[in-house]
Amino acid sequence: MEPGSKEDKALKENEVFENFFTGFKASSVSVNGIAFLCILKPQDDNKDIEFLKENLKKSILEISDGLSMVGLSLPIYAIIECEENQTSNKDIYSFNKWHEIAGDQDWHRGDFSIIPCRGNNNAEKMFEQLANPVFCSGLSYNYNEFTLKDFAVYFERKFEEIEKQKSLEEKIKGMIYKALTNKFKDLAFKSTKAIVEKVVDEALVEWRSEINKMIEMPEIEKI
């Protein structure tokens, strides 16, 4: 499979979002010229519909923000794969319940759309229809995997930019960039979510400590 091919991108999309939605499994994902699409199947019997509903909204809005940051202001469609012939009394699998949620304008406020479908076949058919290239122009992009070294280079560049500024606000901002740069530089291997969270937490502790020292200095105005 050639890098950057359509099949490769599809695999990357599914890999990135497979466990992104708490309480759901994403079986298909597509970022095309007109929309972000995904099929989500409720998974967690231990959670109620309200838990899944609120986590779904939070996750979708995170995706929306991320897409906007890279210049892709796309509508988002979450296709919910419900039980074809419901045998469970759990609302999380209910077509009627998800249909009700999909129509709740006060909840999603038009920020995204939910499309409930009965069974996997219907969900896949809906996905294929929405992802059909007939309805959209081509969208060319590649996934890049960032290492801690990449983060360090980014924050070091930001710190250098901030160093040229004189205001106290910019100085404080520069301190956090410096702390992050130092932490990420110490780790040259590939990043993981847990590692990134750890070094960010450590950098924030270091940053707060430096601010406390500034506040204690008589010539620095208290913040």
Phi, psi and omega in degrees: 000124182289137176302136179084001179289165180302318181293321180296317179296320179298318178296319179296317180299314180295321181295317182295320188255002185306316182244023183284325185267109181299125179089359181229157168247126178271116183263337178214138179220142176213134170246106182241190187293344182237346185196161166261126183236144173206149172256126182238130178246121178303137187236334194262100179294340184277352181249150179269175185297326181293321178298311180296320181299312183289323177292326176297313179300314180300315182294317181295320179292328175296318178296317179301315178297317181296318178297318180298323182296333178257016174084018178246089178272084187250146169293153183240129179241121175253112178271116182267118179276105180266170177293135183294310175235094192299123177250341181271150176269008179279130180297334186296341179258000190277123175300315183297321181292316179290330175295320177296316179296319181300330181269003182277089183296330179292337182273305184268345174051027178075008180288337179201170180235140175249132180236101178284140178225145178273111176083163184292321182299314180294323179295317180294321178297318179296318180299313181298321179295316182288331181270358183303125181299344177301328186269357184211154174280165181293146177234116183256125177198162177229149175274135175242130177268124183263136176260171177297331176296320178299318178298318181298316179298317180298310183291328178295320178296318179295321180297318179297322178294317182293325182303333181283347181272155185251341187289155179298321180300316179292324179297317179295320178296319179297328180296321180289323177297320180295317180298318179294319179301313182298318182292315182291327179295332181290342184239108187264357183271175184299138184282151168230164182302317182296318181293315180300315179299321181295312183290328177294317178300316180295321179295322179294321177298314179298319181296314179298322179298318179294322179294320178299322178296320179297318182296324181286342180283126185299332184276352178260128182292140180294144182265000000 
